[in-house]
């Protein structure tokens, strides 16, 4: 298979039983040997679709490029463009969500809600207040880790 998976985020990510650095690429052949054979998935576009839908859902972080060479016509499928078109059709929300300057709401979010909201928030000061409030609450360890990580990303991007 011709293609690769690329980490487009500014930080290291752990996925597919390995740590992937920013901008690092993993070939689809390596991933097929590890996952395709194990899960009995056909090589080619079926495996790439499985990766997109099961393992690497977040298109803001993962870019999957695949060039199909077995068919009569050679196709180049770019997941980032294709998935962004699907996202704009299904949800008409803006990429940045402004929470009404209330860090208390952010500190009381569940992890599922926070996974949607925190990567889109850009107000560093509000995130720091929310981190301070969440660190004083019980059972908010995962939320605190997510807030620290987002604050660090914002600090790095503003340097």
N, C-alpha and C positions, 0 to 999 in steps of 0.2 A: 504494500500500500504506500502510496506517496502522500505524505502529509505529516502534520505535527500538531501538538497542543502547546500553547504558549501561555505563560502567566503574565498578564498585562498589568497586574497591580504593582504598586511600589514596594510591597513587602513580601517576605517569604511566606509561602502557603504550604500546608501539608495536605496532600491529596494523592490518591492512587498509591498508597503505602510508601510514599517518599516525600521528601521536602523539595519544593520547587522554588528556586530563586526568582527574583523579578526579571522578566524578560527571558527566562530560561525556556528551552523547547524540549519536548519529549516526542520521539518519533512514534507514529501510530503502530509500526511493526512491533516495537518493544511492548506497547500496551496490549496489542492483540495476543502476543505470546503469553502475557501475564493474565489477561482477563477473558479474551475472546474464546480461547480454547476451553478454559475452566467453565465458563457459563454456556458453552455450546452455541455461540453466536457466529453467524456467517461473516466471513471477511468482506470488507468493503463498506458500502454505504449503510448497511444494516448495523454494523459495529459502530460506525461514527454516530449514527442516530441514537444508539443505546448510550454512548458516552455522553451525548448532549442531554438526554432526558433523564439518565439515572445518576451518573457520577459527577458531571460537571455542569450543573444547571445554571450557575451564575455567569451570565455573559459579560458582566462588567469585569470579571476577574480572568476568565478563561477564554482564549481564542482558539478555535479548532479550525484548521485549514486542511482540506482534503481534496486531492486531485484524483478523480476516478479515471483510470486508464484502461479498464477491462471492457468498457462498452464501446460501441462504434464511434460515438462522439465523445471527445474528451470534455469532461465537465470539471469546473473548479467551484467547489462549494465553500463559501466563506461563512462560517457560522455567525460571526459577529454581525455582518450585514443582514443575513437572513433572519437571525433571531431578533434583531432590533426592529425589523419590519413587523414581525409577528407580535412583538411587545407593544408597538405603537398601535396596532390594530386592536389588540385585546384590551389594553389599558391606556387611557388617554391622560395619564397623570404626568406631571412635570418631573424631571430627574432629581430635582432638589425639593425636599419637603421641609417646610419651616414649621417647627412646632412652636406654638404661640409663646415663646420666651418663658416657658414654665418648666424649669428643670425638675420640679416635683413630679410632673406627669411622666417625664422620661425615666426618673428613678423608680417608678412603680410599674413600668412596663414588664410584660412577660418576655421571655427570651425569644419566642417566635415573633412577637411584634417588634422587638428591638432589632432583630435581624433584618427586618424590612426598613426600619426608620433610621437607625444609627448610621449606616453607610452613606445615606443621602444627606444627613445634616452637616452643615458647614459652620455653625456658630460654636467656635472653640470655647468661648467663655461659658456658654450655657452647658456645654458638655462637661466642663470641669466642675461646675456647680452640681450637675446631676451625679457625677462620679462621687463627689463629696457626700451627697445625700444617700446615694445607694450603698456606699461603703459602711454606713452606719446601720443599714437594715440587714435583717437576717435573710439567708437564702438568695442573695443577690451577687454571688461570686462571679457567675458567668457574665452577668450584665456589667459588672465592674471591669472584667477583662475586655469585654467588647468596647466599653467606653474608653479605657486606657489605650487600646489599639487604635481607635479612631482619632483620639487626641494626638497620638504620636504621628499618625498619617498626615493630619492637618499641619502639625508643626514642621514635618519634613517637606511638605509641598509649599509651604510659605517661606522657606529659607531661600 
